[in-house]
Amino acid sequence: MPEYPLLPEAFSSIAKVLFCLILAFVYLRYRSSIPPMPDHISEKTFRFCTDPRSVSSEYANDPTKPPSHYAEYLYEKGLPAVTEHQSPHLSDSSDKHDITRARQCGNWGGSNPSKLFLQCYHDALCSLDHDPLSGMVSPSLMGSSGVMPLTIIAPLPDICRHMSNLIARAEHEVFLATNFWIASDASQLITESLVELSRRAGERGKKVVVKIMYDRGNIKQVADSHQLVPVEEYTGRAVQLPHPSDVPNLDMQVQNYHRPILGTFHSKFMIVDRKFAIVQSNNIQDNDNLEMATHLEGPIVDSLYDTALIAWHVSMDPPLPLLGSPAALATKNSFSDPAFQALFDGEARIGVQQQSPLPLHKAGSSYYDPDIASEVRRMQQALQPLPGETRIEAVSRHLNLATRLSQNGLAPGSENDEGMTPMIPHKPHQPFPIALVNRRPWGALNHNGVNAPQNEAWLSAIHNANSSIFIQTPNLNAAPLIPFLKAALERGVEVTYYVCLGYNDAGELLPFQGGTNEMVANRLYESLDKASKQRLHVHYYVAKDQIAPIHNMFKKRSCHIKLLIVDGHLGIQGNGNQDTQSWYHSMEVNIMIDSEQICGEWRDGIERNQSRSQTLLEYPNVGKTDQIDTYRYGKASQMDGIWRDERGHEAEGAIGKDPGHFAWAKGVIGAVQRVRGAGGF
């Protein structure tokens, strides 16, 4: 009888294939049993929103158990958000019952949300049906209110300056979350403030609790996404946080969080003493980015506090000392400070005149201020021209600090130019509606994790826009977004968006990533009729001191702001980019506000702190002149979405609308850069 030595191996291979097919069949049956996302707020979601309990309130009652215990206890395990994407915005969320229901699901204090805000909030809540914590906040805290004394639109170090001042002024606790932390001048601002905080705490005879989270991928996260970092690791060369012996009056814990494979902890926010919260676009590293941060106070701080606990997930040792002291109970805020009020005396927006120059607060040379007003004045002094220096040269000097490169300013100086204002204090105002529209990280190699409050709020805002949409983001290529922008344009809405030329172009060329900014702009223009094209205004970021975009590959002048403003009063700001990674995978934290004052001042700050001079351009290589007479520096052609100079030449390094053959190979390089932290997060 012949022998068949390979028969067992063959049967083994067939068995493995059959096993995989059975698993796939079971999964598909499981998927088919999950109904699509509802287009109305379900009874379950309504119950969670109106239940006064939250993860943070339950954890405060008994911090011996981890926050994850209370998340599961209150909201069950919840099905993962793997439903087929069925956006609720295709239904009419302007239904009176839906609007009333959405209003009842938030704690707005004395503020009165607009119809547009409630439409967006309603649609964001619909995504909670299968996973009540897909928004990384207890549903009862998702809709809130608050005030915003300060916005920062500036180079990355300027935001870290404010963060370091808040840390140094802390009395009880600090929670800092960021995506990428690398030893740098920016991180030194933070670490030196921790040393200063420890010194001040020692003088008071009291310890301060500090929690820090970041994402530095580790093989151990395959087994557990939440890894507490040992002292020898977080004090090592890559991170360089202070050793416990250098901060004896701090109780500090550090966590490294990443959900394999693609579930990046992209969040960037900070909470100090459960009074002040920062939601920002920047990581803790040195780069050439213009960034944006908002300083929040009031009940919304409790919502962010809840997000912090849910993200931390594991036990805290020691627990945060203010677990039982909600921000909603505070009776004062920064507006109560006479020094802050004085910023607005006599119609002057910011008083910068000083009897003597104020040195810049920077790494290695710290000058901590006692309040926001003092920070603002010190910051504005840094942008005053030195003897023999023009105003634009002063701006260039400031923009070059982070990279230590020498990029000369090319923009013409003008006495009428209002000048760059990195720190923008907001005139005292009443609390306004604020909702957290976050998303949970999704690590799987698919796009099933799309239904989340962040995405639904974005789409709803665009779907319900009546007159105008403004977006600023490093990249704009998320597949669900483009059809909604097209539909808005076709119904007569003006759409303006600012993107960064070449931001992680290589990574965006990978399959399923959506393509580069130029490719997307070109495809969008190509899909529009003549009238709609005139309503679409695509701009490539131009720094305050420049007259043309500089490709991101040169690392001289880039932009990393994430902002959406609709109809002049609804704004969404935070961590999320309009790209595939932020839409489908990363954990993001964003605020959605309802304030015409703040949105107007945001828009003014965006224009003030970027180049907005106007010039007449023609594009001879395209074939004819565009129909619009004036263009801001960086404005793309309304014929094909590409930026060209007055001679018709694209910017140096630009890929253009056609990346050519083997674009995927460039994408592999970009993916490697992202993993190394050199790419576009």
Residue pairs with C-beta under 8 A, 6 or more apart in sequence:
31 82
31 84
34 79
34 82
34 83
34 130
35 83
36 83
36 84
36 86
37 83
37 85
37 86
37 87
37 88
37 126
37 127
37 129
37 130
37 451
38 88
38 126
38 129
39 86
39 88
39 90
39 91
39 93
39 126
40 88
40 91
40 98
40 101
40 126
41 49
41 98
41 101
41 102
41 105
41 122
41 125
41 126
42 126
42 129
44 129
44 132
45 105
45 125
45 126
45 128
45 129
45 132
45 139
46 101
46 104
46 105
48 74
48 75
48 128
48 132
48 138
48 139
48 140
49 104
49 105
49 106
49 125
49 139
49 140
49 142
49 143
50 104
50 105
50 140
51 74
51 139
51 140
52 140
53 74
53 138
53 140
54 74
54 138
54 140
54 141
54 306
55 67
55 70
55 71
55 74
55 138
55 306
55 309
55 310
56 67
56 138
56 141
56 302
56 305
56 306
56 309
56 323
58 70
58 73
58 74
59 65
59 67
59 70
59 309
59 319
59 323
60 323
60 324
63 316
63 319
63 323
64 315
65 315
66 313
66 314
66 315
66 316
67 309
67 310
67 312
67 313
67 314
68 310
68 313
68 314
71 133
71 310
74 138
75 132
75 133
75 138
75 139
76 132
78 130
78 131
78 132
78 133
78 134
79 130
79 131
80 130
80 131
80 449
81 127
81 130
81 131
81 134
81 440
81 442
81 448
81 449
81 450
81 451
81 452
82 448
82 449
83 130
83 448
83 451
85 447
85 450
85 451
85 480
87 123
87 456
87 459
87 480
88 122
88 123
88 126
88 456
88 460
89 123
89 456
89 459
89 460
89 463
89 464
89 484
93 99
93 119
93 122
93 123
93 460
93 464
94 115
94 119
94 464
98 119
98 122
99 115
99 118
99 119
99 122
101 122
102 118
102 119
102 121
102 122
102 125
103 113
103 118
105 121
105 125
105 139
105 142
105 143
106 113
106 121
106 142
106 143
106 144
106 433
106 435
107 140
107 141
107 143
107 144
107 145
107 299
108 143
108 144
108 145
108 433
109 144
109 145
109 298
109 299
109 431
110 145
110 430
110 431
111 145
111 430
111 431
111 432
111 433
111 594
112 433
113 121
113 433
113 594
114 433
114 569
114 570
114 594
116 461
116 464
116 465
116 466
116 566
116 567
116 569
116 570
116 594
117 433
117 435
117 570
117 592
117 594
119 460
119 464
120 435
120 437
120 456
120 457
120 460
120 461
120 464
120 570
120 592
121 143
121 435
121 457
121 592
122 460
123 456
123 457
123 459
123 460
124 135
124 142
124 435
124 437
124 453
124 454
124 456
124 457
124 460
124 592
125 139
125 142
125 453
126 456
127 134
127 135
127 451
127 452
127 453
127 455
127 456
128 134
128 135
128 139
128 453
130 451
131 440
132 139
133 310
133 440
134 439
134 440
134 451
134 452
134 453
135 142
135 436
135 437
135 438
135 439
135 440
135 452
135 453
135 454
136 307
136 310
136 311
136 436
136 438
136 439
136 440
136 587
136 589
137 303
137 306
137 307
137 310
137 436
137 438
138 306
138 310
141 302
141 303
141 306
141 436
142 303
142 435
142 436
142 453
143 433
143 435
144 298
144 299
144 300
144 302
144 303
144 433
144 434
144 435
144 436
145 298
145 299
145 300
145 431
145 432
145 433
145 434
146 296
146 297
146 298
146 299
146 300
146 301
146 431
146 432
146 434
147 296
147 297
147 298
147 333
147 334
147 335
147 429
147 430
147 431
147 432
148 294
148 295
148 296
148 297
148 426
148 593
148 595
148 598
149 295
149 297
149 333
149 334
149 335
149 340
149 372
149 425
149 426
149 428
150 162
150 294
150 295
150 334
150 372
150 376
150 423
150 424
150 425
150 426
151 292
151 293
151 294
151 295
151 424
151 426
151 598
151 601
151 602
151 605
152 158
152 159
152 162
152 280
152 291
152 292
152 293
152 294
152 295
152 422
152 423
152 424
153 290
153 291
153 292
153 421
153 422
153 424
153 561
153 602
153 605
153 606
153 608
153 609
154 290
154 291
154 422
154 423
154 609
155 288
155 289
155 290
155 291
155 398
155 399
155 401
155 402
155 422
156 186
156 282
156 283
156 285
156 286
156 287
156 289
156 291
156 402
156 560
157 185
157 186
157 189
157 286
157 362
157 363
157 401
157 402
158 379
158 422
158 423
159 278
159 280
159 282
159 291
159 293
160 186
160 189
160 190
160 282
160 284
161 189
161 361
161 362
161 375
161 379
162 278
162 293
162 295
162 375
162 423
163 176
163 189
163 190
163 193
163 270
163 278
164 189
164 190
164 192
164 193
164 361
164 366
164 368
165 193
165 361
165 368
165 369
165 375
166 270
166 272
166 276
166 278
167 174
167 176
167 190
167 193
167 194
167 196
167 197
167 272
168 193
168 196
168 197
168 200
168 368
169 272
169 368
169 370
170 197
170 208
170 272
170 273
171 204
171 206
171 208
171 273
172 208
172 209
172 273
172 274
172 321
172 322
173 208
173 209
173 210
173 211
173 272
173 273
173 274
173 320
173 321
173 322
174 197
174 208
174 209
174 210
174 211
174 270
174 271
174 272
174 273
175 210
175 211
175 270
175 271
175 272
175 305
175 308
175 320
176 190
176 210
176 211
176 212
176 213
176 270
177 212
177 213
177 214
177 265
177 267
177 268
177 269
177 270
177 308
177 311
177 589
178 213
178 214
178 267
178 268
178 283
178 284
179 214
179 215
179 264
179 265
179 266
179 267
179 268
179 283
179 575
179 681
180 214
180 215
180 216
180 283
180 284
180 285
180 677
180 681
181 187
181 212
181 214
181 216
181 239
181 283
181 284
181 285
182 238
182 239
182 284
182 285
182 286
182 677
183 237
183 238
183 239
183 240
184 284
184 285
184 286
185 286
185 362
185 363
185 402
186 282
186 284
186 285
186 286
186 363
186 402
187 239
187 240
187 284
187 285
188 240
188 363
188 364
189 361
189 362
189 363
190 284
191 240
191 241
191 242
192 363
192 364
192 366
193 366
193 368
194 210
194 241
194 242
194 247
194 250
194 252
195 242
195 246
195 247
196 366
196 368
197 208
197 210
197 247
197 249
197 250
198 208
198 242
198 246
198 247
198 248
198 249
198 250
199 249
201 207
201 208
201 249
201 250
202 248
202 249
206 249
207 249
207 250
207 251
208 249
208 250
208 251
209 250
209 251
209 252
209 318
209 319
209 320
209 321
210 250
210 251
210 252
210 253
211 252
211 253
211 254
211 255
211 308
211 312
211 316
211 320
212 234
212 241
212 252
212 253
212 254
212 255
213 254
213 255
213 256
213 257
213 265
213 267
213 311
213 312
214 239
214 254
214 255
214 256
214 257
214 265
214 284
215 256
215 257
215 258
215 264
215 265
215 266
216 238
216 239
216 256
216 258
217 258
217 260
217 675
218 227
218 256
218 258
220 227
221 227
221 256
221 257
221 258
221 259
221 260
222 260
225 257
225 258
225 259
225 260
225 263
225 313
226 255
226 257
226 312
226 313
226 314
227 255
227 256
227 257
228 253
228 254
228 255
228 256
228 314
229 254
229 255
229 256
231 243
231 244
233 239
234 241
234 254
235 241
235 242
235 243
241 252
241 254
244 250
244 252
251 318
253 316
253 317
255 312
255 314
257 265
257 311
257 313
258 264
258 265
258 441
259 265
259 441
259 442
259 443
259 587
260 443
261 443
261 444
261 445
262 442
262 443
262 444
262 445
262 581
262 584
262 585
263 441
263 442
263 443
263 585
263 586
263 587
264 441
264 581
264 585
264 586
264 587
264 681
265 311
265 441
265 586
265 587
266 441
266 575
266 576
266 581
266 582
266 586
266 587
266 588
266 681
267 311
267 438
267 575
267 587
267 588
267 589
268 279
268 280
268 281
268 282
268 283
268 575
268 589
269 277
269 278
269 279
269 280
269 304
269 307
269 308
269 574
269 575
269 589
270 277
270 278
270 280
271 277
271 278
271 301
271 304
271 305
271 308
273 322
274 301
274 302
274 305
274 320
274 322
274 325
274 326
274 327
275 297
275 301
275 327
275 330
276 295
276 296
276 297
276 301
277 295
277 296
277 297
277 300
277 301
277 304
277 305
278 293
278 294
278 295
278 296
279 293
279 294
279 296
279 304
279 573
279 574
279 575
279 589
279 590
279 591
280 291
280 292
280 293
280 294
280 574
280 575
281 289
281 291
281 292
281 293
281 560
281 561
281 562
281 574
281 575
282 289
282 291
282 293
282 560
283 681
285 677
286 402
286 403
287 402
287 403
287 555
287 558
288 399
288 402
288 403
288 405
288 555
288 556
288 557
288 558
289 558
289 559
289 560
290 541
290 543
290 557
290 558
290 559
290 560
290 561
290 609
290 610
291 560
291 561
292 561
292 562
292 563
292 573
294 573
294 591
295 334
295 372
296 304
296 434
296 591
297 327
297 330
297 333
297 334
298 327
298 328
298 330
298 333
298 431
299 326
299 327
299 328
299 431
300 327
300 434
300 436
300 591
301 327
302 326
302 327
302 328
303 434
303 436
304 436
304 589
305 327
307 436
307 438
307 589
311 587
334 340
334 371
334 372
335 341
335 428
335 429
337 371
337 372
337 373
339 371
339 372
339 373
339 374
340 371
340 372
340 373
340 425
340 428
341 428
342 351
342 373
343 349
343 350
343 351
343 373
343 376
343 425
344 425
344 427
344 428
345 351
349 421
349 425
350 376
350 377
350 380
350 421
350 425
351 377
352 377
352 380
352 381
352 384
354 377
354 381
357 381
358 367
358 377
358 378
358 381
358 382
359 365
359 367
360 367
360 378
360 381
360 382
361 367
361 368
361 369
361 375
361 378
362 401
367 378
369 375
369 378
372 425
373 425
375 423
376 423
376 425
379 422
379 423
380 421
380 422
380 423
382 398
383 394
383 395
383 398
383 419
383 420
383 422
384 394
385 391
385 393
385 394
386 394
386 397
389 397
390 409
390 413
391 413
391 417
391 419
392 409
392 411
392 412
392 413
392 544
392 545
393 409
395 409
395 420
395 544
395 545
396 407
396 408
396 409
396 545
398 420
399 407
399 543
399 544
399 545
399 557
400 406
400 407
403 555
403 556
405 555
405 556
407 545
407 550
407 556
407 557
409 545
409 546
410 545
410 546
410 547
410 548
411 544
411 545
411 546
411 547
411 611
411 613
411 633
412 547
412 613
414 613
418 608
419 608
420 544
420 608
420 609
421 605
421 608
421 609
422 609
424 601
424 605
426 597
426 598
426 601
427 597
429 595
429 597
429 598
432 593
432 594
432 595
432 598
433 593
433 594
434 591
434 592
434 593
434 594
435 457
435 591
435 592
436 453
436 589
436 590
436 591
436 592
437 453
437 454
437 456
437 457
437 458
437 572
437 590
437 591
437 592
438 452
438 453
438 454
438 587
438 588
438 589
438 590
439 449
439 452
439 453
439 454
439 455
439 576
439 586
439 587
439 588
440 449
440 452
440 587
441 585
441 586
441 587
442 448
442 449
442 584
442 585
443 585
447 479
447 512
447 580
447 584
449 584
449 585
450 480
450 583
450 584
454 576
454 582
454 588
454 590
455 480
455 583
457 572
457 590
457 592
458 481
458 564
458 572
458 576
458 578
459 480
459 481
459 484
461 469
461 564
461 566
461 570
461 572
462 469
462 481
462 484
462 485
462 488
462 566
463 484
463 487
463 488
464 566
465 488
465 493
465 566
465 567
466 493
466 567
467 493
467 494
467 567
467 568
468 493
468 494
468 495
468 496
468 565
468 566
468 567
468 568
469 485
469 488
469 493
469 494
469 495
469 496
469 497
469 564
469 565
469 566
470 496
470 497
470 563
470 564
470 565
470 566
470 603
471 495
471 496
471 497
471 498
471 563
471 564
471 565
471 578
472 497
472 498
472 499
472 559
472 561
472 562
472 563
472 606
473 497
473 498
473 499
473 561
473 562
473 563
473 577
473 578
473 579
474 499
474 500
474 503
474 504
474 558
474 559
474 560
474 561
474 562
474 577
474 579
474 680
475 499
475 500
475 503
475 504
475 508
475 514
475 516
475 517
475 577
475 578
475 579
475 680
476 497
476 499
476 517
476 520
476 578
476 579
477 508
477 513
477 514
477 515
477 516
477 517
477 519
477 520
477 578
477 579
477 580
478 514
478 578
478 579
478 580
478 582
478 583
479 514
479 580
479 583
480 583
481 578
481 583
482 520
482 523
482 524
485 495
485 524
485 536
486 524
486 527
486 528
486 532
488 495
489 495
489 528
489 532
489 535
489 536
490 528
490 529
490 532
492 535
493 535
494 535
494 537
495 535
495 536
495 537
496 537
496 538
496 539
497 537
497 538
497 539
498 539
498 540
498 541
498 559
498 561
498 606
498 610
498 634
499 517
499 521
499 538
499 539
499 540
499 541
500 517
500 540
500 541
500 552
500 558
500 559
500 560
501 517
501 518
501 540
501 541
501 549
501 550
501 551
501 552
501 643
501 651
501 654
502 516
502 517
502 551
502 552
502 553
502 651
502 653
502 654
502 655
503 517
503 552
503 558
503 559
503 680
504 552
504 670
504 673
504 674
504 679
504 680
505 516
505 552
505 553
505 655
505 666
505 670
506 666
506 667
506 668
506 669
506 670
506 671
506 673
506 679
507 513
507 667
507 670
507 671
507 673
507 674
507 679
507 680
508 514
508 515
508 516
508 517
508 579
508 667
508 670
508 680
509 515
509 516
509 659
509 663
509 664
509 666
509 667
509 670
510 664
510 667
510 668
510 670
510 671
511 664
511 667
512 580
513 579
513 580
513 581
513 667
514 520
514 579
514 580
515 523
516 655
516 659
517 540
518 641
518 642
518 654
518 655
518 656
518 657
519 655
519 657
519 658
519 659
520 641
521 538
521 636
521 640
521 641
521 642
521 657
522 640
522 641
522 642
522 657
523 641
524 536
524 538
524 641
525 533
525 536
525 538
525 638
525 639
525 640
525 641
526 640
528 536
533 638
533 639
534 627
534 628
534 638
536 638
537 635
537 638
538 635
538 636
538 641
539 632
539 634
539 635
539 636
540 549
540 634
540 636
540 643
540 651
541 549
541 557
541 558
541 559
541 610
541 634
542 548
542 549
542 557
542 610
542 611
542 632
542 633
542 634
543 550
543 557
543 610
543 611
544 609
544 610
544 611
545 611
546 557
546 611
546 633
547 611
547 613
547 615
547 633
548 633
548 634
548 643
548 645
548 651
549 634
549 643
549 651
550 556
550 557
550 558
550 651
551 651
551 652
551 653
551 654
552 558
552 680
553 653
554 652
554 653
559 610
561 606
562 573
562 574
562 575
562 576
562 577
562 578
562 590
563 571
563 572
563 573
563 602
563 606
564 571
564 572
564 573
565 571
565 599
565 602
565 603
568 596
568 599
568 600
568 603
569 594
569 595
569 596
569 599
570 592
570 593
570 594
570 599
571 592
571 593
571 595
571 598
571 599
571 602
572 590
572 591
572 592
572 593
573 590
573 591
573 593
573 602
574 588
574 589
574 590
574 591
575 582
575 586
575 588
575 589
575 590
576 582
576 583
576 586
576 588
576 590
577 680
579 680
581 681
582 588
593 599
611 632
611 633
611 634
612 632
612 633
613 632
613 633
614 630
614 631
614 632
614 633
615 630
615 631
615 633
615 646
616 629
616 630
616 631
617 626
617 631
617 635
617 644
617 645
617 646
618 625
618 626
618 646
618 648
619 625
619 626
619 637
619 639
619 644
619 648
620 647
620 648
621 644
621 648
621 649
622 637
622 639
622 640
622 644
622 648
623 639
624 639
626 637
626 638
626 639
627 638
628 638
634 643
635 643
636 642
636 643
637 643
637 644
640 657
641 657
642 650
642 654
642 656
642 657
643 650
643 651
643 654
644 650
645 651
650 656
659 666
670 679
671 679
673 679
674 680
674 681
